[in-house]
Amino acid sequence: MFIRSVDLMENASVPVSYNVTGDRVAPTLTETQINTTNTVYKPATFDLGGDVSDAGSGIASLSYTINGVGPNSMGAVVGTAWTLHQDSLGDGTYENVVTAKDNAGIVSTVTRKVTIDNTKPTCSITSPAAANNGEYIKADSFNFKGEASDTGSGVGSITLTINGVVTAISPVKTWSSIQD
């Protein structure tokens, strides 16, 4: 592009050149380690990762926020692959937003919600009573009842082991199993 000015007496300035390249396309940003927009459960250490590219002006920066805190730089972009290592997070839900910005200032984001659950579930036998623990029971069959709970990701499974034989119990908060 050239620009010049002309005054009322038809005197023209020297043309000035100005070069620009248009870029209207946002960067391409993918996340493939978790690969879902649904909330997922993870231990305290996990990775987010994927690819970033921009066919127009190129990638200027890659950054992230956790629960709105940031942005935090992910360093220089080398190639197209990126990884964000999360380490030692406490129990809770974390919204991770990764942002790619190209040299024209256009951004793309991906958001991943991760719930960290490092707390073990609890399990107890409610029947027969704890006072009977270790005693002999005179019966051909008997009924065990109990409760399981988890304040984080929820109870995934319950198993009952008798004389080395494992029996799966459906993942409910209260359960019973008749043994003979």
Backbone as a chain_set.jsonl record, in Angstrom:
{"seq": "MFIRSVDLMENASVPVSYNVTGDRVAPTLTETQINTTNTVYKPATFDLGGDVSDAGSGIASLSYTINGVGPNSMGAVVGTAWTLHQDSLGDGTYENVVTAKDNAGIVSTVTRKVTIDNTKPTCSITSPAAANNGEYIKADSFNFKGEASDTGSGVGSITLTINGVVTAISPVKTWSSIQD", "coords": {"N": [[0.861, -1.146, 0.0], [0.49, 2.26, -0.745], [0.8, 5.609, 0.287], [0.134, 9.053, -0.175], [0.232, 12.594, -0.06], [-1.444, 15.507, -1.34], [-1.282, 18.946, -1.827], [-3.271, 22.008, -1.984], [-2.17, 23.374, -4.072], [-1.38, 21.464, -5.823], [0.997, 20.226, -5.21], [2.77, 17.337, -4.554], [3.475, 14.908, -2.084], [6.246, 12.758, -1.271], [5.637, 9.393, -2.035], [4.676, 7.108, 0.523], [5.368, 3.904, 1.579], [3.518, 1.165, 2.916], [3.293, -1.873, 4.436], [1.096, -4.484, 5.033], [-0.349, -7.516, 6.207], [-3.248, -9.287, 6.002], [-5.074, -11.063, 8.499], [-7.555, -13.002, 9.462], [-8.236, -15.308, 10.613], [-8.634, -17.455, 13.34], [-6.267, -19.011, 15.59], [-5.611, -22.567, 15.478], [-6.403, -24.692, 18.027], [-6.066, -27.496, 19.945], [-6.948, -29.939, 22.436], [-5.887, -32.955, 23.634], [-5.308, -34.778, 25.643], [-7.101, -34.986, 27.851], [-9.445, -34.515, 26.459], [-12.248, -33.948, 26.461], [-15.124, -31.947, 27.1], [-16.551, -32.365, 29.306], [-16.633, -32.622, 32.906], [-13.92, -34.235, 34.415], [-12.456, -36.761, 36.521], [-9.448, -36.792, 38.278], [-6.189, -37.726, 39.592], [-3.934, -35.882, 41.801], [-1.819, -35.173, 40.133], [-1.571, -34.536, 36.753], [-1.762, -34.297, 33.136], [-2.435, -31.852, 30.641], [-2.708, -31.559, 27.157], [-1.894, -31.032, 23.676], [-2.281, -29.786, 20.364], [-1.21, -26.841, 18.601], [-1.614, -24.357, 16.131], [-1.205, -21.93, 13.498], [-2.158, -20.769, 10.512], [-2.05, -18.309, 9.415], [-0.773, -15.564, 10.626], [0.92, -16.751, 12.45], [1.796, -18.243, 15.658], [1.786, -16.288, 18.534], [1.705, -16.419, 21.329], [1.167, -18.736, 24.053], [-0.883, -19.496, 26.686], [-2.215, -20.066, 30.041], [-4.956, -20.326, 32.377], [-5.974, -21.065, 35.713], [-8.859, -21.698, 37.317], [-9.5, -19.038, 36.76], [-7.258, -17.636, 37.571], [-4.436, -16.041, 36.509], [-3.229, -14.688, 33.389], [-0.92, -17.38, 32.809], [2.198, -17.872, 31.415], [3.076, -20.289, 28.969], [5.505, -20.543, 27.935], [7.837, -20.398, 25.143], [6.545, -21.268, 21.97], [7.296, -24.138, 20.336], [7.329, -25.82, 17.43], [4.304, -27.661, 17.036], [3.162, -29.091, 19.124], [1.958, -29.068, 22.497], [2.182, -29.132, 26.092], [0.768, -29.144, 29.301], [1.631, -29.495, 32.485], [0.146, -30.444, 35.424], [0.516, -30.339, 38.884], [0.4, -31.657, 42.142], [-2.119, -30.647, 43.069], [-4.738, -29.764, 45.302], [-7.719, -31.378, 46.651], [-10.687, -30.727, 44.808], [-12.47, -28.796, 42.288], [-11.178, -27.77, 39.226], [-10.95, -25.318, 36.782], [-9.413, -25.284, 33.818], [-8.082, -23.185, 31.485], [-6.784, -22.886, 28.363], [-5.103, -20.693, 26.245], [-4.467, -19.669, 22.988], [-2.749, -17.254, 21.156], [-2.498, -15.435, 18.202], [-0.168, -13.692, 15.999], [-1.622, -11.585, 14.997], [-3.274, -10.949, 17.003], [-5.541, -12.458, 17.431], [-7.454, -14.821, 19.216], [-7.767, -18.215, 20.438], [-9.4, -20.594, 22.494], [-9.342, -23.391, 24.756], [-11.194, -25.229, 27.124], [-10.985, -27.116, 30.039], [-12.418, -28.983, 32.573], [-11.461, -30.242, 35.629], [-11.775, -32.45, 38.275], [-10.171, -32.947, 41.227], [-9.501, -35.692, 43.234], [-8.266, -36.924, 45.963], [-8.934, -38.078, 48.288], [-9.673, -40.895, 50.19], [-12.412, -43.224, 49.944], [-14.945, -44.04, 52.415], [-15.926, -46.94, 54.293], [-18.159, -49.072, 55.94], [-19.314, -51.727, 58.066], [-22.54, -52.294, 59.014], [-24.239, -54.201, 59.946], [-23.8, -57.575, 60.741], [-23.709, -56.328, 64.133], [-20.935, -54.37, 65.337], [-20.027, -55.339, 67.73], [-20.201, -58.048, 67.454], [-18.063, -58.797, 65.954], [-15.655, -61.078, 65.022], [-16.818, -63.152, 66.411], [-18.491, -66.359, 66.498], [-21.116, -67.343, 64.327], [-24.233, -68.817, 64.51], [-25.668, -70.095, 62.045], [-27.031, -70.961, 58.829], [-26.975, -69.188, 56.801], [-26.249, -65.711, 56.511], [-26.747, -62.171, 56.827], [-24.991, -59.478, 55.633], [-24.714, -56.021, 56.119], [-24.038, -52.703, 55.097], [-22.346, -49.493, 54.711], [-21.114, -47.159, 52.352], [-19.208, -44.344, 51.419], [-18.187, -41.377, 49.65], [-16.741, -38.278, 49.437], [-15.698, -36.997, 47.267], [-15.229, -37.968, 44.162], [-17.201, -39.869, 44.264], [-18.611, -43.101, 45.091], [-17.207, -45.752, 43.467], [-17.068, -48.551, 43.309], [-17.845, -51.46, 45.248], [-16.567, -54.122, 47.044], [-16.899, -57.362, 48.437], [-15.121, -59.583, 50.345], [-14.84, -62.905, 51.129], [-13.293, -65.507, 52.703], [-11.284, -65.372, 50.718], [-12.747, -65.207, 48.385], [-13.955, -62.97, 46.105], [-16.64, -60.779, 45.849], [-18.518, -58.688, 43.872], [-20.279, -55.792, 44.697], [-23.016, -53.794, 43.91], [-22.415, -50.31, 43.124], [-23.624, -48.63, 45.407], [-24.732, -46.46, 48.083], [-25.623, -47.688, 50.423], [-25.642, -51.104, 51.307], [-26.269, -54.628, 51.059], [-25.596, -58.072, 51.66], [-26.282, -61.397, 51.301], [-24.936, -64.247, 52.698], [-24.098, -67.713, 52.393]], "CA": [[0.0, 0.0, 0.0], [1.211, 3.521, -0.787], [0.002, 6.766, 0.652], [0.781, 10.328, -0.418], [-0.682, 13.727, 0.097], [-1.358, 16.56, -2.348], [-1.855, 20.176, -1.274], [-4.175, 22.728, -2.869], [-1.405, 23.858, -5.214], [-1.032, 20.27, -6.572], [2.299, 19.723, -4.807], [2.594, 15.984, -4.019], [4.519, 14.385, -1.213], [6.858, 11.506, -1.694], [4.794, 8.277, -1.574], [5.139, 6.293, 1.65], [4.831, 2.547, 1.465], [3.122, 0.528, 4.175], [2.958, -3.26, 4.124], [0.341, -5.238, 6.031], [-0.933, -8.771, 5.747], [-4.478, -9.546, 6.739], [-5.257, -12.37, 9.159], [-8.859, -13.025, 10.127], [-8.496, -16.681, 11.05], [-8.137, -17.77, 14.681], [-5.377, -20.176, 15.674], [-6.203, -23.874, 15.749], [-5.941, -25.153, 19.334], [-6.746, -28.723, 20.363], [-6.486, -30.588, 23.669], [-6.133, -34.371, 23.365], [-5.01, -35.638, 26.799], [-8.392, -35.223, 28.515], [-10.245, -34.64, 25.247], [-13.686, -33.822, 26.658], [-15.524, -30.737, 27.813], [-17.179, -32.805, 30.552], [-15.744, -32.671, 34.064], [-13.303, -35.545, 34.61], [-11.799, -36.951, 37.805], [-8.036, -37.109, 38.116], [-5.374, -37.578, 40.802], [-3.339, -34.548, 41.938], [-0.878, -34.913, 39.048], [-2.101, -34.925, 35.451], [-1.316, -33.444, 32.035], [-3.241, -31.424, 29.514], [-1.802, -31.437, 26.026], [-2.506, -31.075, 22.361], [-1.573, -29.127, 19.273], [-1.565, -25.46, 18.287], [-1.039, -23.886, 14.869], [-1.869, -20.775, 12.908], [-1.712, -20.693, 9.119], [-1.941, -16.906, 9.004], [0.342, -14.764, 11.142], [1.752, -17.54, 13.358], [1.463, -18.194, 17.086], [2.554, -15.318, 19.319], [1.833, -16.87, 22.717], [0.307, -19.785, 24.583], [-0.973, -19.243, 28.125], [-3.306, -20.783, 30.706], [-5.45, -19.884, 33.678], [-6.61, -22.1, 36.54], [-9.925, -21.036, 38.069], [-9.45, -17.61, 36.503], [-5.997, -17.033, 38.014], [-3.46, -16.013, 35.433], [-2.681, -15.788, 32.62], [0.418, -17.896, 33.058], [2.831, -18.213, 30.147], [3.526, -21.668, 28.783], [6.808, -20.483, 27.289], [7.892, -20.286, 23.691], [5.929, -22.353, 21.21], [8.233, -24.785, 19.42], [6.537, -26.815, 16.712], [2.867, -27.531, 17.245], [2.713, -29.812, 20.32], [2.078, -28.384, 23.781], [1.811, -29.911, 27.278], [0.66, -28.408, 30.56], [1.716, -30.459, 33.58], [-0.439, -29.989, 36.694], [1.161, -31.134, 39.918], [0.115, -31.443, 43.567], [-3.32, -29.871, 43.344], [-5.577, -30.306, 46.362], [-9.062, -31.787, 46.254], [-11.541, -29.65, 44.326], [-12.682, -28.709, 40.853], [-10.32, -26.758, 38.618], [-11.218, -25.006, 35.379], [-8.158, -24.991, 33.118], [-8.331, -22.554, 30.19], [-5.562, -22.667, 27.59], [-5.363, -19.675, 25.228], [-3.467, -19.434, 21.945], [-2.908, -15.936, 20.547], [-1.621, -15.321, 17.04], [0.521, -12.404, 15.864], [-2.613, -10.553, 14.681], [-4.052, -10.695, 18.213], [-6.74, -13.302, 17.456], [-7.256, -15.884, 20.204], [-8.583, -19.432, 20.531], [-9.271, -21.18, 23.828], [-9.972, -24.662, 25.115], [-11.462, -25.283, 28.555], [-11.124, -28.458, 30.596], [-12.71, -29.001, 34.009], [-10.903, -31.427, 36.26], [-11.994, -32.554, 39.713], [-9.123, -33.715, 41.891], [-10.017, -36.459, 44.37], [-7.21, -37.706, 46.603], [-9.474, -38.574, 49.55], [-10.182, -42.263, 50.085], [-13.788, -43.403, 50.411], [-15.116, -44.753, 53.678], [-16.77, -48.119, 54.204], [-18.386, -49.667, 57.259], [-20.321, -52.785, 58.187], [-23.523, -51.88, 60.017], [-24.9, -55.383, 60.492], [-24.056, -57.663, 62.174], [-23.147, -55.257, 64.943], [-19.492, -54.423, 65.55], [-19.767, -56.142, 68.935], [-20.134, -59.447, 67.042], [-16.872, -58.987, 65.138], [-14.791, -62.15, 65.508], [-17.6, -64.204, 67.057], [-19.112, -67.372, 65.644], [-22.538, -67.127, 64.083], [-24.922, -70.08, 64.316], [-26.648, -69.897, 60.977], [-26.635, -71.467, 57.525], [-26.708, -67.995, 56.006], [-26.341, -64.485, 57.302], [-26.87, -60.98, 56.012], [-24.115, -58.339, 55.913], [-25.187, -54.723, 55.643], [-23.028, -51.685, 55.328], [-22.452, -48.199, 54.048], [-19.9, -46.632, 51.74], [-19.397, -42.968, 50.964], [-17.017, -40.67, 49.148], [-17.108, -36.882, 49.26], [-15.11, -36.468, 46.03], [-15.742, -38.473, 42.89], [-18.293, -40.805, 44.489], [-18.253, -44.513, 45.253], [-17.152, -46.411, 42.16], [-17.366, -49.965, 43.444], [-17.74, -52.065, 46.577], [-16.363, -55.568, 46.946], [-16.948, -58.129, 49.675], [-14.229, -60.733, 50.209], [-15.041, -63.905, 52.182], [-12.413, -66.65, 52.472], [-10.564, -65.19, 49.467], [-13.662, -65.095, 47.252], [-14.37, -61.576, 45.958], [-17.96, -60.571, 45.289], [-18.781, -57.278, 43.594], [-21.562, -55.265, 45.152], [-23.284, -52.608, 43.087], [-21.925, -49.1, 43.784], [-24.631, -47.813, 46.074], [-24.229, -46.0, 49.37], [-25.911, -48.723, 51.416], [-25.635, -52.386, 50.613], [-26.423, -55.839, 51.872], [-25.217, -59.263, 50.93], [-26.587, -62.605, 52.053], [-23.908, -65.27, 52.489], [-24.403, -69.034, 52.978]], "C": [[0.912, 1.214, 0.0], [0.251, 4.623, -0.378], [0.816, 8.021, 0.33], [-0.262, 11.417, -0.242], [-0.409, 14.755, -0.991], [-1.984, 17.808, -1.752], [-2.727, 20.859, -2.316], [-3.467, 23.282, -4.106], [-0.901, 22.697, -6.08], [0.399, 19.794, -6.327], [2.096, 18.379, -4.12], [3.781, 15.606, -3.143], [5.14, 13.149, -1.832], [5.96, 10.365, -1.197], [5.487, 7.501, -0.438], [4.521, 4.912, 1.495], [4.532, 1.992, 2.859], [2.652, -0.874, 3.83], [2.219, -3.895, 5.3], [-0.155, -6.515, 5.382], [-2.145, -9.044, 6.616], [-4.513, -10.951, 7.323], [-6.56, -12.298, 9.923], [-9.17, -14.379, 10.741], [-7.848, -16.922, 12.414], [-7.176, -18.956, 14.635], [-6.18, -21.465, 15.885], [-5.576, -24.396, 17.027], [-6.752, -26.379, 19.719], [-6.149, -29.21, 21.672], [-6.867, -32.043, 23.548], [-5.841, -35.295, 24.54], [-6.282, -35.98, 27.572], [-9.472, -35.378, 27.46], [-11.745, -34.665, 25.47], [-13.97, -32.521, 27.375], [-16.267, -31.086, 29.095], [-16.15, -32.774, 31.687], [-15.222, -34.093, 34.223], [-12.62, -35.569, 35.97], [-10.372, -37.415, 37.567], [-7.36, -37.084, 39.49], [-4.702, -36.203, 40.779], [-2.376, -34.198, 40.821], [-1.47, -35.43, 37.746], [-1.576, -33.955, 34.4], [-2.487, -33.071, 31.149], [-2.259, -31.313, 28.355], [-2.539, -31.518, 24.715], [-1.629, -30.403, 21.339], [-2.094, -27.711, 19.09], [-0.901, -25.085, 16.974], [-1.822, -22.666, 14.407], [-1.311, -20.593, 11.503], [-1.522, -19.257, 8.658], [-0.679, -16.258, 9.518], [1.271, -15.523, 12.073], [1.363, -17.335, 14.811], [2.388, -17.208, 17.796], [2.761, -15.809, 20.734], [0.837, -17.974, 23.019], [0.311, -19.6, 26.088], [-2.133, -20.039, 28.706], [-3.714, -20.058, 31.972], [-6.016, -21.102, 34.395], [-7.578, -21.378, 37.46], [-9.823, -19.524, 37.958], [-8.168, -16.925, 36.929], [-4.978, -17.149, 36.888], [-3.691, -14.769, 34.613], [-1.25, -16.132, 33.022], [0.997, -18.333, 31.724], [3.224, -19.682, 30.125], [4.856, -21.694, 28.05], [6.692, -20.377, 25.792], [7.264, -21.509, 23.042], [6.95, -22.872, 20.208], [7.468, -25.904, 18.731], [5.062, -26.59, 16.976], [2.385, -28.184, 18.529], [2.904, -28.955, 21.571], [1.627, -29.322, 24.903], [1.778, -28.977, 28.473], [0.603, -29.446, 31.676], [1.157, -29.819, 34.846], [0.073, -30.912, 37.78], [0.706, -30.692, 41.302], [-1.061, -30.52, 43.832], [-4.118, -30.55, 44.45], [-6.944, -30.699, 45.831], [-9.884, -30.562, 45.842], [-11.657, -29.693, 42.825], [-11.893, -27.522, 40.31], [-10.717, -26.571, 37.158], [-9.909, -24.534, 34.76], [-8.508, -24.421, 31.753], [-6.984, -22.285, 29.534], [-5.926, -21.726, 26.442], [-4.179, -19.564, 24.277], [-3.779, -18.087, 21.312], [-1.964, -15.853, 19.356], [-1.04, -13.914, 16.952], [-0.397, -11.27, 15.435], [-3.491, -10.231, 15.893], [-5.332, -11.507, 18.319], [-6.464, -14.484, 18.381], [-8.208, -17.054, 19.981], [-8.363, -19.988, 21.929], [-9.864, -22.578, 23.86], [-10.095, -24.673, 26.635], [-11.647, -26.729, 28.963], [-11.351, -28.332, 32.093], [-12.262, -30.33, 34.589], [-11.214, -31.367, 37.746], [-10.927, -33.48, 40.278], [-9.743, -34.391, 43.105], [-8.904, -37.355, 44.881], [-7.687, -38.343, 47.909], [-10.077, -39.955, 49.348], [-11.631, -42.324, 50.541], [-13.807, -44.091, 51.77], [-16.08, -45.913, 53.464], [-16.941, -48.673, 55.606], [-19.432, -50.769, 57.164], [-21.257, -52.365, 59.319], [-24.274, -53.064, 60.625], [-24.186, -56.601, 59.929], [-23.277, -56.578, 62.929], [-21.648, -55.467, 65.157], [-19.135, -55.267, 66.775], [-19.634, -57.622, 68.597], [-18.9, -59.759, 66.22], [-15.968, -60.042, 65.775], [-15.533, -63.29, 66.18], [-18.118, -65.196, 66.02], [-20.599, -67.048, 65.508], [-23.156, -68.483, 63.801], [-26.031, -69.84, 63.301], [-26.121, -70.525, 59.703], [-26.325, -70.312, 56.578], [-26.847, -66.779, 56.926], [-26.298, -63.293, 56.348], [-25.9, -59.907, 56.508], [-24.785, -57.087, 55.374], [-24.101, -53.705, 55.935], [-23.292, -50.419, 54.566], [-21.086, -47.835, 53.47], [-20.194, -45.209, 51.282], [-18.074, -42.39, 50.482], [-17.441, -39.237, 48.851], [-16.559, -36.282, 47.967], [-15.812, -36.97, 44.803], [-16.914, -39.432, 43.047], [-17.785, -42.231, 44.587], [-18.322, -45.18, 43.889], [-17.486, -47.883, 42.227], [-17.203, -50.363, 44.903], [-17.529, -53.557, 46.348], [-16.387, -56.169, 48.338], [-16.08, -59.364, 49.452], [-14.441, -61.657, 51.404], [-14.212, -65.125, 51.808], [-11.731, -66.58, 51.106], [-11.438, -65.063, 48.239], [-14.205, -63.667, 47.229], [-15.717, -61.52, 45.267], [-18.159, -59.078, 45.084], [-20.172, -56.932, 44.083], [-21.797, -53.988, 44.372], [-22.89, -51.341, 43.846], [-23.053, -48.207, 44.3], [-24.115, -47.461, 47.452], [-24.514, -46.981, 50.501], [-26.042, -50.04, 50.676], [-25.908, -53.506, 51.615], [-26.076, -57.035, 51.007], [-25.518, -60.47, 51.821], [-25.547, -63.66, 51.697], [-24.373, -66.588, 53.093], [-23.247, -69.96, 52.809]], "O": [[1.961, 1.221, 0.644], [-0.945, 4.572, -0.661], [2.03, 8.053, 0.533], [-1.468, 11.174, -0.276], [0.708, 14.863, -1.498], [-3.096, 17.75, -1.226], [-2.9, 20.337, -3.417], [-4.125, 23.622, -5.089], [-0.083, 22.911, -6.975], [0.954, 19.049, -7.135], [1.31, 18.296, -3.176], [4.928, 15.945, -3.432], [4.618, 12.577, -2.789], [5.559, 10.377, -0.034], [6.698, 7.279, -0.449], [3.313, 4.771, 1.305], [5.206, 2.315, 3.838], [1.73, -1.052, 3.033], [2.687, -3.836, 6.437], [-0.353, -6.583, 4.169], [-2.053, -9.028, 7.843], [-4.036, -11.905, 6.708], [-6.65, -11.6, 10.932], [-10.238, -14.576, 11.321], [-6.669, -16.632, 12.615], [-7.265, -19.802, 13.745], [-7.293, -21.436, 16.41], [-4.356, -24.533, 17.111], [-7.978, -26.317, 19.81], [-4.991, -28.931, 21.98], [-8.045, -32.356, 23.377], [-6.102, -36.494, 24.445], [-6.509, -37.142, 27.909], [-10.317, -36.268, 27.555], [-12.458, -35.346, 24.732], [-13.153, -32.046, 28.165], [-16.582, -30.199, 29.888], [-14.947, -32.887, 31.45], [-15.996, -35.049, 34.172], [-12.249, -34.525, 36.507], [-10.12, -38.312, 36.763], [-7.885, -36.497, 40.436], [-4.887, -35.443, 39.829], [-2.134, -33.015, 40.581], [-1.827, -36.603, 37.636], [-1.011, -32.913, 34.735], [-3.405, -33.862, 30.933], [-1.088, -31.001, 28.569], [-3.666, -32.009, 24.645], [-0.402, -30.439, 21.424], [-3.252, -27.413, 19.38], [0.249, -25.452, 16.73], [-2.937, -22.406, 14.859], [-0.128, -20.298, 11.331], [-0.902, -19.014, 7.623], [0.381, -16.391, 8.905], [2.316, -14.996, 12.455], [0.683, -16.367, 15.152], [3.611, -17.283, 17.674], [3.844, -15.652, 21.297], [-0.183, -18.129, 22.347], [1.373, -19.552, 26.708], [-2.934, -20.616, 27.97], [-2.947, -19.293, 32.558], [-6.478, -22.051, 33.762], [-7.176, -20.551, 38.278], [-10.033, -18.808, 38.937], [-8.002, -15.733, 36.671], [-4.707, -18.241, 36.388], [-4.32, -13.839, 35.118], [-0.491, -15.291, 33.503], [0.36, -19.08, 30.982], [3.65, -20.242, 31.135], [5.29, -22.75, 27.591], [5.596, -20.28, 25.239], [7.433, -22.635, 23.508], [7.411, -22.133, 19.337], [7.009, -26.837, 19.389], [4.621, -25.45, 17.122], [1.291, -27.864, 18.994], [3.881, -28.216, 21.689], [0.79, -30.198, 24.688], [2.651, -28.126, 28.637], [-0.372, -30.189, 31.789], [1.639, -28.776, 35.286], [0.065, -32.132, 37.618], [0.637, -29.497, 41.593], [-0.998, -29.69, 44.739], [-4.165, -31.778, 44.521], [-7.286, -30.389, 44.69], [-9.784, -29.499, 46.455], [-11.028, -30.518, 42.163], [-11.934, -26.422, 40.86], [-10.809, -27.534, 36.397], [-9.37, -23.497, 35.145], [-9.158, -25.089, 30.948], [-6.15, -21.555, 30.07], [-6.926, -21.93, 25.754], [-3.037, -19.388, 24.702], [-4.928, -17.804, 20.971], [-0.777, -16.158, 19.474], [-1.389, -13.044, 17.75], [-0.002, -10.106, 15.498], [-4.348, -9.35, 15.825], [-6.136, -11.265, 19.22], [-5.386, -15.077, 18.342], [-9.293, -16.905, 19.419], [-7.272, -19.869, 22.487], [-10.77, -22.904, 23.093], [-9.212, -24.189, 27.343], [-12.376, -27.48, 28.315], [-10.59, -27.668, 32.797], [-12.635, -31.399, 34.105], [-10.951, -30.36, 38.402], [-10.796, -34.633, 39.868], [-10.423, -33.75, 43.906], [-8.628, -38.41, 44.309], [-6.933, -39.064, 48.562], [-10.891, -40.162, 48.447], [-12.039, -41.568, 51.423], [-12.804, -44.652, 52.21], [-16.934, -45.877, 52.579], [-15.982, -48.737, 56.375], [-20.311, -50.746, 56.303], [-20.817, -52.112, 60.441], [-24.874, -52.942, 61.693], [-23.977, -56.659, 58.717], [-22.318, -56.002, 62.416], [-21.161, -56.598, 65.157], [-18.049, -55.843, 66.836], [-19.027, -58.378, 69.355], [-18.714, -60.909, 65.823], [-15.566, -59.909, 66.931], [-14.92, -64.311, 66.493], [-18.173, -64.903, 64.825], [-21.241, -66.553, 66.434], [-22.665, -69.224, 62.949], [-27.148, -69.446, 63.635], [-24.909, -70.617, 59.506], [-25.51, -70.448, 55.665], [-27.486, -66.839, 57.976], [-25.86, -63.413, 55.204], [-25.976, -59.478, 57.66], [-25.359, -57.103, 54.285], [-23.344, -53.836, 56.897], [-24.301, -50.273, 53.875], [-20.045, -48.168, 54.037], [-21.293, -44.909, 50.817], [-16.995, -42.851, 50.856], [-18.389, -39.008, 48.099], [-16.925, -35.162, 47.609], [-16.872, -36.464, 44.434], [-17.56, -39.776, 42.057], [-16.652, -42.523, 44.206], [-19.366, -45.174, 43.235], [-18.115, -48.421, 41.315], [-16.52, -49.696, 45.68], [-18.233, -54.176, 45.55], [-15.943, -55.545, 49.302], [-16.279, -60.103, 48.488], [-14.25, -61.252, 52.55], [-14.394, -65.708, 50.74], [-11.608, -67.591, 50.415], [-10.923, -64.832, 47.145], [-14.827, -63.208, 48.187], [-15.915, -62.141, 44.222], [-17.988, -58.291, 46.016], [-21.12, -57.695, 43.9], [-20.879, -53.188, 44.193], [-23.012, -51.292, 45.069], [-23.381, -47.178, 43.71], [-23.172, -48.082, 47.944], [-23.725, -47.088, 51.44], [-26.506, -50.074, 49.536], [-25.79, -53.34, 52.829], [-26.24, -57.013, 49.787], [-25.055, -60.542, 52.959], [-25.31, -63.93, 50.52], [-24.971, -66.603, 54.169], [-23.313, -71.113, 53.234]]}, "num_chains": 1, "name": "protein.A"}
